[in-house]
Structures are given as C-alpha cells and as structure tokens.
Amino acid sequence: MGEASASEQDGEHTGGGVITTRALTKRYRGGQLAVDGLCLTVPAGSVFGFLGPNGSGKTTTIRMLMGLIEPTSGTAHVLGRPMPRSARAVLPHVGALIEGPALYGFLSGRDNLLRYDAADPTADPRTRRIRVLAALDRVGLTAAGGKKAKAYSLGMKQRLGLAAALLQPRRLLVLDEPTNGLDPQGMREIRTLVRELASDGTTVFLSSHLLDEIEQVCTHAAVMARGRLLTQGPVADLAAGARGRLVVTTPDPADAARLLKEQGVADVVADGERVTGEVPGRDLAEVNAALVTAGVRVRGFGVERASLEDAFVALTGEGFDVAG
Amino acid sequence: MSRAEAVRAVSPLWTLGLLRSELLTTFRRWRTLALLGVLAAVPVLVGIAVRIETGDGSSAGGGGGGGPAFISQITNNGLFLVFTALAATLPFFLPMAIGVVAGDAVAGEANTGTLRYLLVAPAGRTRLLLTKYATVMTFCLVATLVVAVSALITGALLFPLGDLTTISGTRISFSEGLARALLIALVVAVSLIGVAALGLFVSTLTNSGIAAMATTVGLLITVQIVDQIPQLHAVHPYLFSHYWLSFADLMREPVYWDDLTRNLGLQALYAAVFGSAAWARFTAKDISA
C-alpha cells in the first residue's frame, strides 16, 4: 500500500508533534480572516492549553484539525498525518468535544453513546454496550444513563459529550471548553479526569478562556488573539515571561517601604499593610534580615508568582475581552 | 505504535451497523411516527366516508365519475380501498412525508450539532450520505406499506372481499389481486425516490432542518402546479410527479408498461442527478454548525 513510506514522509515535517500546523489559514466566504498563518506544535504527552478570548479563532482551528472545515491555505498534521485528507485513519484515535456537546434529545444518554459509537468504523459492536457503560461511569452518569437527553442539565450534557470522547482508548483528546456549564465540583472532577488521562499517556488539547483552569492542569499552552498565535511553550515559561513581585506584609508599611528601597528593590508600592516591589537580584533572606534588624515587624514575606493572566495581559497589552 | 495496532481492522459490515443506527434513530423520532400515523389514518377516513355515503345502497362517486381512481369499486370489494388510498395519498401526503424526513436528514443533524460528532467519529461523509439516502428510501417503502396495510385492514372490516374486475374488464382472483396490490405499493414507493433525492440534496444546502423541509415541500407543490398548466406541457415529462398515477396501469389486463417504465426511468434520473449533487455538496462542505 506504500503507507509506511507515506507516514515517514509526513513525519519529516511534523517534528514529532501530535498536532503540527504550518501557516494554517482560514478565510471565510465573507472575507473574514478567522485564523491567520497559525504555526502550532503540540508535543506528545502534553496537556496543551489553547487559550484566547471568544472569537479569537480557537474553534475554527479545532474544526480544521478535525477535518470539518477545509483550510484556505497552510497544512495541518494530526498524529503525523495530514488533515483533512487522512481523517479516516486519524480520527478513530481522537476523542473530541467541539463547541459543546450535541445530543439527540429524544434518545437516552446511553442510546446517544450507542449511536455515536456506531458511527466509528473501528468500534467493535460486540463490546459496544460494555464500553458505553464504562464511559458513562467514568463521567459519573451511570444513574442518569437511561434518562432522555433532553431532560439533562447543561452540566450533564457536557459530561455525556465527554463520555462520547472516551468511548475508545484515544491517543489524543481535543476538548473545547470542557468545563463549560459545570459547577465547581464538576470542574474539579473534569480536571482530575484530564490529569488521569494525561498520566495514561494521552495527549490532551484543551481550549479554554479560563486562565486559571489552563494554569492548573496544563503543561504547555498557546495564546491566540484575533486569529493569530501570540506565543506558545511550557506554561512555566509563559508565566515566567511576566515577572513575579516581592510582597511584604507588615504593620509598619512606611518604614518597610523605605528600607526596601535602600535594599535595592525597585518599584516599591505600599498599599495598606502590603508593600510590594520588583524582586531584587540579591538574596531575599538578607533583605528580610535587614527589615527585621531595622525593627520592622514582618508578618509575611515572599514572592508572588506571576499568573498566566499577567502573562496574557503583558502579551496582548489588553484585558481578556471579546475580539470584535 | 503498539496502540495503533490495537485498533480493530474495519469490518466490511460496519456500514450496516451505521445503517441500523440511522434507521433506529429515524424511526424513534416522534415526528416520523406522527407522519406514519397521519398516513395510516387517511385510508380509514376514506373507507368510513365511502361506507357512510353508500349506506343507502347507492354507489360512491356517482357511478365512477369523480373522486380518486377506483373509489366507485370499493363497495364491491374492499381490496380497492388499497388502490384508492394510494391514489389519494400519492399526490401530496406521501411525498410531503418523504420531503419532511429527507429534508431533515442532514440539515436537522447540522442544526442540532450531532452531524459534527458523527463526522469526527468518523462516519465518513460519503458513507453517511449513502446511509441517509438508504434510510429515506426505507421510509418511502414503510410509509407506502403503512397506507396499503391500513387500507387493506379497513377495507376488509367495512366491505366484502373477493374476486375483482380489472380496469380492462377481466376478472382476477382475490389472491392475484392481493399480489397486484403489493406490486402497486412497491411501484408507489419507487415513485417517491425522486422526491427523496431532491429532499436530501436540499438538506445538504442548509443548516436548518425546518428550512430544508419547507423548501422540499414547496418544490413539491410547485411541481404539482406546473404539471397542471397545459401551456407548460413541454416540461411535463421531466417533472418527477408526471407519471406517478401510472401505477393504475398495473390493474390493466395485459399490463400497460409504457408509462410505468417511463416513471421508473425518470425516478432513476432524479436519483442520479440530485444524488450526485448532494454528494458533491456534502463532501466539500465546511461543517460550521
């Protein structure tokens, strides 16, 4: 069949990434540029956060990766093979939740999963019922499996959508806003589930507009705005791009601020009992000792790490608003 | 790549599994069952109306002048209710039901978003479209059989059964009449293939199930009107509904095949043209719903 040579060829320009795009561009018929020259690399085994405001082109990118829409130009490789051309070979290894769940309201949750599983050519009909029950159990829907899907709450629909993505063992999970509509308990369960899947070796591609969610579960992240990729890399590096701040809590803020300046701390700001400044180059233990020696009473002393949100604001120079 | 090998080889029977799932999904829809219910009610209403009209001993339709074909014969033989019911439902009720099911087939799933999950499963666009078309054709057959069976039961309950007279005046036995009724039901079902292909094509054009159903039914009505305007006789042979009532020729002795074969050829032409158009459209479409 010559398939081996074809995949070798593909391997050359994917650089080992589970998802690799080169100058991926989508211009809709109205002329609107939804995705503009996207070059994305998702490393194998990562939990990859795909971050951006609503309307920044995340979902269009995901639809191109899943072969639902044709790119205007550029290429996309998923699991080393070109999309949408190799959709039939690639997609059985991919579980997806795209723009929220979609269900047959007149069917029960279980029958919805049976239907989606029947649409997968690689799914074994003999194990179908067992796998459906296992997927329902995994997302905590065992008790509600027999109920009609139209009676489900948004959170239950979201869980059923996730169950559909977990019907088979997958090499890649593409989850678009997976915690949408879930309560805090549900969000935590999903995060735990994502970590579990990742520890089994599944690569998880997670889109979200919730920065702290990405920060909590992702190892890597990419930031999009207005169809363009702003940055990508390990989450720790991204957050490090925005520097942390030294924070001193004290009942003597005026003295503390003066002393900190003397110790070479720049940009000192006193706000009530909190005094903050840029982290100095010297040993922080000495800074603290100097404060105490000078008789400043210190309640708290430490460095607050920059959040991804700080990094995002630093990157875009703006807040997290909907792109026009 | 050990996990890649763990994935099963695709069984050639998988398409049948998808078709089974598609049929189950279609026939469990409340709307499908309601349409079949309406179709089952038509012969019952016709049967009761004829029974009441002829309660005083007069024959229905004023001696065979007006009304749908065969209606005047029902009082003599309940089997004629099958032919009457099919003649009464074929111009509008049956194709409307097909238009609703076919129009909804792709557009309805796009509307609810389930289409994108079927495609990333991945069902495959060509295979999914073929499965949808097979399901719509199954519905054509089921809908026609529902009318025929409902008519047969109503006819048997309200009127006598027995040997019957063909249009040509020869007599045939009841069992042969029954066989002809089944053959007619099949021909009627096949007559609907054109509408089914048209509806499926319309269904690939939009993401709104309602819009696709309305367009298909609108086209059906337009074609029926055009077929009634004598000045437009040049286009009549190309309208999918033009030879529909040719099924009555199966009740002649010998059977008059000309219009029947023209009808079958025309339906095949519609299936080929609109089937290809639907395929071209659906396989190249951006699924953005």
Contacts between the chains, C-beta under 8 A, distances in Angstrom:
chain1	res1	chain2	res2	distance
A	63	B	116	7.9
A	63	B	286	7.9
A	63	B	287	7.2
A	63	B	288	6.9
A	66	B	116	7.8
A	66	B	119	8.0
A	66	B	120	4.9
A	67	B	119	7.5
A	67	B	120	7.4
A	67	B	122	7.5
A	68	B	116	5.7
A	68	B	119	6.2
A	68	B	120	7.0
A	68	B	286	7.2
A	68	B	287	4.2
A	68	B	288	7.6
A	69	B	286	4.0
A	69	B	287	6.5
A	69	B	288	6.2
A	70	B	284	7.6
A	70	B	286	6.3
A	87	B	122	5.4
A	87	B	124	7.9
A	88	B	122	5.9
A	88	B	124	6.1
A	91	B	120	5.5
A	91	B	121	7.0
A	91	B	122	3.9
A	92	B	7	5.8
A	92	B	122	7.0
A	93	B	3	7.8
A	93	B	4	7.2
A	93	B	7	7.1
A	94	B	120	7.1
A	96	B	117	7.7
A	96	B	120	5.0
A	98	B	116	5.8
A	98	B	117	7.7
A	98	B	120	7.1
A	99	B	113	7.3
A	99	B	116	7.9
A	100	B	113	7.5
A	102	B	112	5.6
A	102	B	113	3.0
A	102	B	114	4.7
A	102	B	116	6.8
A	102	B	117	5.8
A	103	B	112	7.6
A	103	B	114	7.0
A	104	B	25	6.5
A	104	B	112	7.3
A	104	B	114	6.2
A	105	B	112	7.7
A	106	B	28	6.6
A	106	B	29	6.2
A	106	B	30	6.3
A	107	B	25	7.2
A	107	B	28	6.9
A	114	B	21	7.3
A	115	B	21	5.3
A	115	B	24	8.0
A	115	B	25	6.0
A	116	B	117	5.8
A	116	B	118	7.2
A	116	B	121	5.9
A	117	B	121	7.9
A	118	B	17	5.2
A	118	B	18	5.7
A	118	B	20	7.3
A	118	B	21	3.7
A	119	B	18	6.1
A	119	B	21	7.1
A	119	B	117	7.7
A	119	B	118	4.6
A	119	B	121	3.7
A	119	B	122	7.6
A	119	B	123	4.0
A	119	B	128	7.7
A	120	B	121	4.4
A	120	B	122	7.2
A	120	B	123	7.7
A	121	B	10	4.4
A	121	B	11	7.9
A	121	B	14	4.9
A	121	B	122	7.5
A	121	B	123	7.7
A	121	B	124	7.3
A	122	B	7	4.9
A	122	B	8	5.2
A	122	B	10	6.1
A	123	B	8	7.7
A	124	B	8	5.5
A	125	B	17	5.6
A	164	B	117	6.5
A	168	B	7	7.9
A	169	B	3	6.8
A	169	B	6	7.2
A	171	B	3	6.2
A	171	B	4	7.8
